[in-house]
Amino acid sequence: MNTAKFCQSCSMPIDDPAMAGTEKDGSPSKEYCKYCYQNGAFTTPNMTLDEMRTVVKTEMEKRHIGQDVISMAVNTLPHLKRWRNGLNY
């Protein structure tokens, strides 16, 4: 059974508690990574889905991650909580 958690904004695995974002009370976020979410809010609240696609692709390319994995991550984005139904919340 796969118990991996993924950021519901950028699709990054949150397999280490240190990678979790934070809620307003300082507790770890159960849904978002530290790059996307801090102190109970998105770090880039006005970011669009297309902008996130570019960020994810660029960051993964910098880490020499294979194009198949990059494509899977980018194609997953519209299905994540932050982007579902065209909403940015």
C-alpha positions, 0 to 999 in steps of 0.5 A: 500500500502506497502511503506517500503524501504529495503536496496538493499544490505542486505535487512534490512528495512530502515524505519527510515531516520537515518538508511539510508547510505550516498552518497559522498555529505553526502545526505542520500542514497535512496537504501542502509542502513548505515551498507552497504553504507557510503560516496558513497561506500560500506563498504565491497566492496569485500563482496560476496553474500554468505558472505552477506547471512552469515552476514544477518543470523547471525545478525538476529539470534542475534536478535532472529528473527524467522527462517521463516523471516530469510529465507525470507531475505536471499532468497531475497538477490540475487534479490537486486540491489547489487547482481542481475545478479551476479554483485557486484556493 
